[in-house]
């Protein structure tokens, strides 16, 4: 059954159930009463995940349905899943409008929440217990990191002919999607499948409920982090954390069918080719110019390794990024946003294609994630790729794998970890912040030219706000035993993490601040002076951030604000021709 026919019962398309109510002047979704009454309550056994039953004819006086008609104003009938005043239905209706500006699969995840057959869609989702990998789920007031994994497992009808049909699947296409804390921008970092890296030890949940410990492997392809030796998506999440220093909140995994069904459901994805292509391996045959691809053709486009660039996986990544950007633009287009038929098809295609962790294992949770993404404009979503070099351990004529290019990767990863946008989204705000920081630095420098307090007079409370585990206690001991600052206390973890180490003090504590800054090597930018004097015996507040390494060691360099020129990047709002 293809994506256009999913969700039908007895050949009735869900989109055809929108009808005009002459009493209200609005289009409404007509359901039979029995279907509404039979919606299961929380805790009740779930119905079969097969397509919902056909509706009865509309009530007298209401015109019959017309294929493909959209409800003006976006209003729909039907009842909310939770009953009551319809607030749940209103929230899902809103999800129709908040899906633009995110990675294609996440974008569809938001769209599915507007689909009336809520329990049916929940039944479509596959959920994996990742045995503690990740943070346990994204948080609304923090940056979000979602790992999107495209596996090359040959599951699903029609996919047996793609290579090794018996393969358990690899992490074939992997994108770490970082959503900024302020939700103004996002970065999609592609990780090459042939990157040589270390896969850490990985506990995995077994079907019988037990946990199996899979031993880690050093110096292997990144794509071995999934499927091989029984590894699950949690193993890929752990590998990404070790590789990038970025902890993943949740994952979403799709297979070949996702590309075919989603591209078909949206009505085809526009692509542009600078040259004609005839690739025997992927079966992609297209003329030069613009095309709209769906189904098998769309899959061939993202799978081809010999049609574009230097025929490497790195150039295939660029092609995939171009395709995803185009799919995003298509999904947020007016033609999609006003078409119930496309939304119903996308809902079925997306949920049947998705495997997620328990933190995203329901339509409600996908809706929450979509709500966090609603304000991101496509121009502020940047695709980039982990910078790499040819593997020097391989012969010059047999280059098959790559290694991380640390010189380019380090600043890129620092920017992602530091939640710095790769776009121009906040250029003016950033310039103003830098000016304010420079002014504050000048004032601090002038202030600290004064007298330094004796070590025994320094009072400071030490907090860990993102430094290595145990940093507060080791710093306390170092200050007391090595620097003679006996009036120091350890306050444990800070109420909230900070972006960088900072020392907060009052104007009348300037001498103490200078003594502590000199002892620890704190730069002026780490010093935050208040506006009023402190009472006697009030301690200063030292919060150790992610730039702190250990006492006596200079803080890590500040997060760069611009990418090196050689780092590949492209914005999702721009159409680029494959070449």
C-alpha positions as CSV (number, residue, x, y, z in Angstrom):
1,X,0.0,0.0,0.0
2,X,1.6,3.3,-1.0
3,X,1.6,6.6,1.0
4,X,-1.3,8.0,-0.9
5,X,-3.6,5.2,0.0
6,X,-2.7,4.7,3.6
7,X,-5.3,5.7,6.1
8,X,-8.2,4.8,3.9
9,X,-10.9,2.3,4.7
10,X,-13.1,0.8,2.1
11,X,-11.5,3.1,-0.5
12,X,-12.5,6.3,1.4
13,X,-9.7,8.9,1.6
14,X,-9.6,10.7,5.0
15,X,-9.2,14.0,3.1
16,X,-12.6,13.4,1.5
17,X,-14.3,13.5,4.9
18,X,-14.0,17.4,5.0
19,X,-17.5,18.7,4.2
20,X,-19.1,22.2,4.2
21,X,-21.6,22.8,7.0
22,X,-24.1,25.5,5.7
23,X,-25.1,26.4,9.2
24,X,-21.6,27.6,10.1
25,X,-20.1,28.3,6.7
26,X,-17.0,26.3,7.7
27,X,-15.6,23.0,6.5
28,X,-15.8,20.3,9.1
29,X,-14.5,16.7,9.4
30,X,-17.5,14.4,9.7
31,X,-17.2,11.1,11.6
32,X,-19.7,8.5,12.5
33,X,-20.9,8.6,16.0
34,X,-19.9,5.1,16.8
35,X,-16.4,5.7,15.9
36,X,-16.3,8.7,18.3
37,X,-17.8,6.6,21.1
38,X,-15.4,3.8,20.6
39,X,-12.3,5.9,21.1
40,X,-10.4,4.1,23.9
41,X,-9.9,5.7,27.3
42,X,-6.5,6.1,28.9
43,X,-5.4,2.7,30.1
44,X,-7.9,0.9,27.9
45,X,-6.6,-1.7,25.4
46,X,-5.6,0.0,22.1
47,X,-7.4,-0.8,18.9
48,X,-5.7,-2.4,16.0
49,X,-3.3,0.0,14.2
50,X,-5.0,-0.8,10.9
51,X,-6.6,2.0,9.0
52,X,-9.7,3.6,10.7
53,X,-13.2,2.5,9.7
54,X,-15.1,4.4,7.1
55,X,-17.4,7.3,8.2
56,X,-21.1,7.3,7.7
57,X,-22.8,9.7,5.3
58,X,-23.0,13.3,6.4
59,X,-26.1,14.5,8.2
60,X,-29.1,15.8,6.2
61,X,-28.6,19.3,4.8
62,X,-24.9,19.0,4.6
63,X,-23.3,18.6,1.1
64,X,-21.3,15.5,0.4
65,X,-17.5,15.5,0.5
66,X,-15.4,16.7,-2.4
67,X,-12.0,15.1,-3.0
68,X,-9.1,17.3,-2.1
69,X,-11.1,20.3,-0.8
70,X,-9.4,22.1,2.1
71,X,-11.2,23.6,5.0
72,X,-11.1,27.4,4.8
73,X,-9.4,29.0,7.7
74,X,-8.0,25.7,8.9
75,X,-11.1,25.0,11.0
76,X,-12.1,21.3,11.5
77,X,-14.7,19.5,13.3
78,X,-14.4,16.3,15.3
79,X,-13.7,16.0,19.0
80,X,-10.4,16.2,20.9
81,X,-8.8,13.1,22.1
82,X,-9.1,14.1,25.7
83,X,-12.7,15.4,25.5
84,X,-13.8,18.5,27.4
85,X,-13.8,21.9,25.7
86,X,-11.7,20.8,22.8
87,X,-8.4,22.3,24.0
88,X,-6.5,19.2,22.9
89,X,-8.0,19.4,19.4
90,X,-7.0,23.1,19.3
91,X,-3.5,22.3,20.2
92,X,-3.2,19.7,17.5
93,X,-4.8,22.1,15.0
94,X,-2.0,24.6,15.9
95,X,0.6,22.0,15.2
96,X,-0.4,22.3,11.5
97,X,1.0,25.8,11.5
98,X,4.1,25.2,13.6
99,X,5.8,22.6,11.5
100,X,7.8,24.9,9.2
101,X,11.4,25.5,9.9
102,X,12.8,22.2,11.0
103,X,14.5,19.0,9.8
104,X,12.1,17.2,7.4
105,X,11.3,14.3,9.7
106,X,10.9,16.5,12.7
107,X,8.7,18.8,10.6
108,X,6.5,15.9,9.7
109,X,6.5,14.8,13.4
110,X,4.7,18.0,14.2
111,X,2.3,17.7,11.4
112,X,1.2,14.3,12.5
113,X,-0.1,15.7,15.8
114,X,-2.9,17.4,13.9
115,X,-4.3,14.1,12.6
116,X,-7.6,13.1,14.1
117,X,-6.9,9.4,14.3
118,X,-4.7,9.9,17.3
119,X,-4.5,6.3,18.6
120,X,-4.1,4.9,15.1
121,X,-1.0,7.0,14.6
122,X,0.3,6.2,18.0
123,X,0.0,2.5,17.0
124,X,2.2,3.2,13.9
125,X,5.2,4.4,15.9
126,X,8.0,2.0,16.8
127,X,9.5,2.7,20.2
128,X,13.0,1.6,21.4
129,X,14.2,1.4,25.0
130,X,17.7,2.9,24.7
131,X,18.9,1.7,28.1
132,X,19.8,5.1,29.5
133,X,21.6,6.6,26.5
134,X,21.0,10.4,26.1
135,X,19.6,12.8,28.6
136,X,16.2,11.2,29.1
137,X,14.4,13.7,26.9
138,X,14.6,17.2,25.6
139,X,13.8,20.1,27.9
140,X,11.8,23.2,27.0
141,X,14.2,25.7,28.5
142,X,17.5,24.2,27.1
143,X,19.1,23.6,23.8
144,X,17.8,20.4,22.1
145,X,19.9,17.7,20.4
146,X,18.0,15.2,18.3
147,X,19.9,12.4,16.5
148,X,18.2,11.5,13.1
149,X,19.4,8.2,11.8
150,X,18.8,6.8,8.4
151,X,19.5,3.1,8.4
152,X,20.3,1.0,5.2
153,X,18.4,-1.9,6.5
154,X,16.5,-3.5,3.5
155,X,13.2,-3.8,5.3
156,X,9.8,-3.2,3.7
157,X,8.3,-4.2,0.4
158,X,10.4,-3.5,-2.6
159,X,13.6,-2.9,-0.8
160,X,15.2,-6.3,-1.1
161,X,17.0,-5.4,-4.2
162,X,19.1,-2.6,-2.6
163,X,22.4,-4.3,-1.9
164,X,22.6,-6.8,0.9
165,X,18.9,-7.7,1.5
166,X,19.9,-9.7,4.7
167,X,21.8,-6.8,6.3
168,X,20.8,-5.9,9.9
169,X,21.4,-2.3,8.9
170,X,24.0,0.4,9.6
171,X,24.0,4.0,10.6
172,X,24.0,4.9,6.9
173,X,22.9,8.6,7.1
174,X,23.3,10.3,10.5
175,X,22.4,13.9,11.3
176,X,22.8,15.5,14.7
177,X,20.1,18.2,14.8
178,X,20.9,21.0,17.3
179,X,18.1,23.4,18.2
180,X,19.2,26.6,19.9
181,X,18.2,27.4,23.4
182,X,16.3,30.5,22.3
183,X,14.7,28.5,19.4
184,X,15.9,31.1,16.8
185,X,18.2,28.8,14.8
186,X,19.3,25.2,14.3
187,X,22.3,23.3,13.0
188,X,22.1,20.0,11.2
189,X,25.5,18.2,11.5
190,X,26.0,15.3,9.1
191,X,28.4,12.5,10.3
192,X,30.0,10.6,7.5
193,X,29.3,6.8,7.6
194,X,32.9,6.0,6.7
195,X,34.4,8.1,9.5
196,X,36.9,6.1,11.6
197,X,36.0,6.5,15.3
198,X,35.7,4.6,18.6
199,X,32.4,2.9,19.5
200,X,32.0,2.9,23.4
201,X,30.7,0.0,25.5
202,X,26.9,-0.1,25.0
203,X,24.2,-1.7,27.2
204,X,21.2,-2.7,25.1
205,X,17.7,-3.8,26.1
206,X,16.8,-7.3,24.9
207,X,13.3,-8.5,24.0
208,X,13.0,-10.4,27.2
209,X,13.7,-7.3,29.3
210,X,17.2,-8.1,30.2
211,X,20.2,-5.8,29.4
212,X,23.1,-7.0,27.3
213,X,26.5,-5.3,27.5
214,X,28.1,-5.0,24.1
215,X,31.8,-4.4,24.2
216,X,33.1,-1.2,22.5
217,X,35.3,-1.3,19.5
218,X,38.1,1.1,18.6
219,X,39.1,2.4,15.1
220,X,36.1,1.3,13.1
221,X,33.6,2.9,10.7
222,X,31.0,5.1,12.4
223,X,28.2,3.2,10.6
224,X,29.1,0.1,12.7
225,X,27.6,1.9,15.8
226,X,24.1,0.6,14.7
227,X,23.0,-3.0,13.9
228,X,26.4,-4.6,14.1
229,X,26.9,-7.1,17.0
230,X,23.4,-6.3,18.2
231,X,23.9,-2.5,18.7
232,X,20.8,-0.3,18.8
233,X,20.2,3.4,18.3
234,X,21.4,4.0,21.9
235,X,24.8,2.8,20.9
236,X,24.9,5.4,18.0
237,X,23.8,8.1,20.5
238,X,26.7,7.1,22.8
239,X,29.1,7.1,19.9
240,X,28.0,10.6,18.8
241,X,28.5,11.9,22.4
242,X,32.1,10.5,22.5
243,X,32.9,11.8,19.1
244,X,31.5,15.3,19.4
245,X,31.2,16.0,23.2
246,X,27.5,16.7,22.6
247,X,25.0,14.7,24.6
248,X,22.0,13.6,22.6
249,X,18.5,14.1,24.0
250,X,16.4,11.8,21.7
251,X,16.7,9.9,18.5
252,X,14.5,9.3,15.4
253,X,15.3,6.5,13.0
254,X,14.0,5.8,9.5
255,X,14.7,3.3,6.7
256,X,14.5,3.4,2.9
257,X,10.7,3.5,3.0
258,X,10.7,6.9,4.7
259,X,12.2,8.6,1.7
260,X,9.8,6.9,-0.7
261,X,6.6,7.4,1.3
262,X,7.3,11.0,2.5
263,X,8.4,12.2,-0.9
264,X,5.2,10.7,-2.4
265,X,2.9,12.0,0.3
266,X,4.1,15.6,-0.2
267,X,3.5,15.4,-3.9
268,X,7.2,15.1,-4.9
269,X,10.4,16.9,-3.9
270,X,11.8,19.5,-6.4
271,X,15.5,19.0,-7.2
272,X,17.9,20.6,-9.7
273,X,20.7,19.0,-11.6
274,X,23.6,20.8,-13.3
275,X,24.1,17.8,-15.6
276,X,22.3,14.7,-16.9
277,X,22.7,11.6,-14.7
278,X,22.6,7.9,-15.6
279,X,23.7,5.8,-12.7
280,X,23.4,2.0,-13.1
281,X,23.9,1.3,-9.4
282,X,21.2,3.5,-8.0
283,X,19.1,3.3,-11.2
284,X,18.9,7.1,-11.2
285,X,18.4,8.4,-14.7
286,X,17.6,12.1,-15.1
287,X,18.2,14.9,-17.6
288,X,19.8,18.2,-16.8
289,X,17.5,20.7,-15.1
290,X,14.7,20.7,-12.6
291,X,12.7,17.6,-11.6
292,X,10.1,16.6,-9.0
293,X,11.0,13.3,-7.5
294,X,9.0,10.9,-5.4
295,X,9.0,7.2,-4.5
296,X,11.7,5.1,-6.0
297,X,13.2,8.0,-7.9
298,X,13.6,10.1,-4.7
299,X,15.3,7.2,-3.0
300,X,17.7,6.7,-5.9
301,X,18.5,10.4,-5.8
302,X,19.6,10.3,-2.1
303,X,21.3,6.9,-2.5
304,X,23.5,7.6,-5.5
305,X,27.2,7.7,-5.0
306,X,28.4,7.9,-8.6
307,X,26.2,10.7,-10.0
308,X,27.6,13.8,-8.4
309,X,30.9,15.4,-7.2
310,X,33.8,13.0,-6.9
311,X,31.5,10.0,-6.4
312,X,32.3,9.8,-2.6
313,X,30.0,9.5,0.4
314,X,30.9,13.1,1.3
315,X,29.4,14.3,-1.9
316,X,26.4,12.1,-1.4
317,X,25.9,13.8,2.0
318,X,25.7,17.2,0.2
319,X,23.1,15.7,-2.2
320,X,21.1,14.4,0.8
321,X,21.3,17.8,2.5
322,X,20.0,19.5,-0.7
323,X,17.1,17.0,-0.8
324,X,16.2,17.5,2.8
325,X,16.3,21.3,2.4
326,X,14.0,21.0,-0.6
327,X,11.6,18.7,1.3
328,X,11.4,21.2,4.1
329,X,10.6,24.0,1.7
330,X,7.9,21.8,0.1
331,X,6.4,20.9,3.5
332,X,6.0,24.5,4.6
333,X,4.7,25.6,1.2
334,X,1.1,27.0,0.9
335,X,0.2,24.0,-1.3
336,X,1.0,21.6,1.6
337,X,-0.3,23.7,4.5
338,X,-3.7,24.1,2.9
339,X,-4.1,20.5,1.8
340,X,-5.8,18.1,4.2
341,X,-5.1,15.2,1.8
342,X,-1.3,15.8,2.0
343,X,-1.4,16.1,5.8
344,X,-3.3,12.8,6.2
345,X,-0.8,11.1,3.8
346,X,2.2,12.7,5.6
347,X,0.8,11.6,8.9
348,X,0.6,8.0,7.8
349,X,3.9,8.0,6.0
350,X,5.8,9.7,8.9
351,X,4.5,7.6,11.8
352,X,4.9,4.3,9.9
353,X,8.5,5.2,9.0
354,X,9.6,6.3,12.5
355,X,11.4,4.5,15.2
356,X,11.9,6.7,18.3
357,X,13.1,6.4,21.9
358,X,10.6,6.4,24.8
359,X,11.1,10.2,25.2
360,X,9.4,10.7,21.8
361,X,7.2,7.6,21.8
362,X,3.8,9.3,21.4
363,X,2.1,11.8,19.2
364,X,1.8,14.1,22.3
365,X,5.5,14.1,22.7
366,X,6.2,14.7,19.0
367,X,3.7,17.6,19.3
368,X,5.7,19.0,22.2
369,X,8.9,18.8,20.1
370,X,7.2,20.5,17.2
371,X,6.1,23.3,19.5
372,X,9.7,24.0,20.4
373,X,10.5,24.4,16.7
374,X,7.7,26.6,15.5
375,X,9.6,29.9,15.4
376,X,12.7,28.7,13.4
377,X,12.9,30.1,9.9
378,X,14.4,28.0,7.2
379,X,17.0,30.6,6.5
380,X,18.3,30.0,10.1
381,X,18.8,26.3,9.7
382,X,22.3,25.4,8.6
383,X,23.4,22.1,7.1
384,X,27.0,21.2,7.7
385,X,29.2,18.1,7.7
386,X,31.9,16.9,10.2
387,X,35.2,18.1,8.7
388,X,37.3,15.1,7.7
389,X,40.6,14.1,6.1
390,X,41.5,11.0,4.1
391,X,42.6,8.2,6.4
392,X,46.4,8.3,6.3
393,X,46.6,4.6,7.3
394,X,45.2,3.6,3.9
395,X,47.2,3.4,0.6
396,X,46.9,6.5,-1.7
397,X,45.1,4.5,-4.4
398,X,42.6,2.8,-2.0
399,X,41.1,5.6,0.1
400,X,37.8,4.3,1.6
401,X,37.6,5.9,5.0
402,X,38.2,9.3,6.6
403,X,39.3,10.7,10.0
404,X,38.3,13.9,11.8
405,X,40.0,17.0,10.7
406,X,40.5,18.4,14.2
407,X,41.7,21.8,13.0
408,X,38.3,22.5,11.4
409,X,36.1,20.2,13.5
410,X,37.1,21.7,16.9
411,X,35.8,25.2,16.3
412,X,32.6,23.8,14.6
413,X,31.8,21.6,17.6
414,X,32.7,24.3,20.0
415,X,30.1,26.5,18.3
416,X,27.4,23.8,18.5
417,X,28.3,23.0,22.2
418,X,28.3,26.8,22.9
419,X,24.9,27.2,21.2
420,X,26.3,29.7,18.7
421,X,24.3,30.1,15.5
422,X,26.0,29.3,12.2
423,X,23.7,31.9,10.4
424,X,23.3,35.6,10.5
425,X,20.2,35.4,12.6
426,X,21.4,37.5,15.6
427,X,24.3,39.5,14.1
428,X,23.1,42.8,15.5
429,X,22.4,41.4,18.9
430,X,25.7,39.6,19.0
431,X,27.5,42.9,18.0
432,X,25.7,44.7,20.9
433,X,26.7,41.9,23.3
434,X,30.3,42.0,22.3
435,X,30.3,45.8,22.7
436,X,28.8,45.5,26.2
437,X,31.3,42.8,27.1
438,X,34.2,44.9,25.9
439,X,33.0,47.8,28.0
440,X,32.6,45.6,31.0
441,X,36.1,44.2,30.5
442,X,37.6,47.7,30.4
443,X,35.8,48.5,33.7
444,X,37.0,45.3,35.3
445,X,40.6,45.8,34.1
446,X,40.6,49.3,35.6
447,X,39.1,48.1,38.8
448,X,41.5,45.3,39.3
449,X,44.5,47.6,39.1
450,X,43.8,48.4,42.7
451,X,45.1,46.5,45.8
452,X,44.9,42.8,46.0
453,X,43.4,41.3,49.3
454,X,45.5,38.9,51.3
455,X,44.7,35.2,50.6
456,X,43.4,34.7,54.1
457,X,40.8,37.4,53.6
458,X,39.2,35.9,50.5
459,X,35.7,34.6,51.0
460,X,34.2,32.6,48.2
461,X,31.5,30.0,47.6
462,X,32.4,27.5,44.9
463,X,29.6,26.0,42.6
464,X,29.9,23.5,39.8
465,X,27.8,24.9,36.9
466,X,28.9,22.6,34.1
467,X,32.5,21.8,34.8
468,X,33.9,18.2,35.2
469,X,32.3,16.1,38.0
470,X,33.8,16.9,41.4
471,X,35.2,20.3,40.2
472,X,33.8,22.3,43.2
473,X,35.4,20.0,45.8
474,X,38.8,19.7,44.0
475,X,38.9,23.5,43.6
476,X,38.0,24.0,47.3
477,X,40.8,21.8,48.4
478,X,43.3,23.4,46.0
479,X,42.4,26.9,47.1
480,X,42.7,26.0,50.8
481,X,45.7,23.8,50.7
482,X,47.7,25.4,47.9
483,X,46.7,29.1,48.0
484,X,45.9,29.6,51.6
485,X,42.4,30.7,51.0
486,X,40.8,29.1,54.1
487,X,37.5,31.0,54.0
488,X,36.3,29.0,51.0
489,X,33.2,26.8,50.9
490,X,32.0,24.1,48.5
491,X,28.3,24.6,47.5
492,X,28.1,21.6,45.1
493,X,26.1,22.0,41.9
494,X,24.9,25.4,40.8
495,X,21.1,26.0,40.5
496,X,21.6,26.2,36.7
497,X,24.4,25.5,34.3
498,X,26.4,28.5,33.0
499,X,28.0,28.9,29.6
500,X,31.4,29.8,31.0
501,X,33.2,30.1,34.4
502,X,32.3,33.3,36.2
503,X,33.1,35.1,39.5
504,X,30.4,37.3,40.9
505,X,31.4,39.9,43.5
506,X,30.4,43.2,45.0
507,X,32.3,46.5,44.4
508,X,33.7,46.4,47.9
509,X,35.1,42.9,47.2
510,X,37.3,44.0,44.3
511,X,40.5,43.3,46.2
512,X,39.3,39.7,47.0
513,X,38.2,39.2,43.4
514,X,41.6,40.3,42.1
515,X,43.4,37.9,44.5
516,X,41.1,35.0,43.4
517,X,41.4,35.8,39.7
518,X,45.2,35.9,40.0
519,X,45.3,32.6,41.8
520,X,43.0,30.8,39.3
521,X,44.1,32.6,36.2
522,X,40.6,34.0,35.5
523,X,40.3,36.5,32.6
524,X,38.6,39.8,33.1
525,X,35.6,38.5,31.0
526,X,34.9,36.0,33.8
527,X,34.5,38.7,36.4
528,X,30.9,39.9,37.1
529,X,30.7,42.9,39.4
530,X,27.5,43.8,41.1
531,X,26.1,47.3,41.7
532,X,25.9,47.4,45.5
533,X,28.4,46.6,48.2
534,X,28.1,43.3,50.1
535,X,27.6,42.9,53.8
536,X,30.6,41.9,56.0
537,X,31.6,38.2,55.7
538,X,29.4,37.7,52.6
539,X,31.2,35.4,50.2
540,X,31.8,36.0,46.5
541,X,30.3,33.4,44.2
542,X,32.5,31.3,41.8
543,X,30.6,29.1,39.4
544,X,32.7,26.7,37.3
545,X,31.6,26.3,33.8
546,X,32.3,23.9,30.9
547,X,35.5,25.8,30.1
548,X,37.0,24.9,33.5
549,X,39.4,21.9,33.4
550,X,41.1,21.7,36.7
551,X,42.5,24.2,39.4
552,X,45.6,26.0,38.3
553,X,44.9,25.3,34.6
554,X,43.9,28.2,32.3
555,X,40.3,28.2,31.2
556,X,39.5,26.7,27.7
557,X,39.6,29.2,24.9
558,X,36.4,31.1,24.3
559,X,33.8,29.7,21.9
560,X,34.5,31.0,18.4
561,X,31.8,33.1,16.8
562,X,32.5,32.3,13.2
563,X,33.2,29.1,11.3
564,X,36.5,28.6,9.5
565,X,36.0,29.3,5.7
566,X,36.7,25.7,4.7
567,X,33.9,24.2,6.7
568,X,31.0,23.1,4.4
569,X,27.7,24.7,5.1
570,X,24.4,25.5,3.4
571,X,21.1,27.1,4.6
572,X,17.9,25.2,4.2
573,X,16.0,28.1,2.5
574,X,18.4,28.0,-0.5
575,X,17.8,25.8,-3.6
576,X,21.2,24.4,-4.8
577,X,21.7,22.3,-8.0
578,X,23.4,19.0,-7.6
579,X,26.6,18.9,-9.7
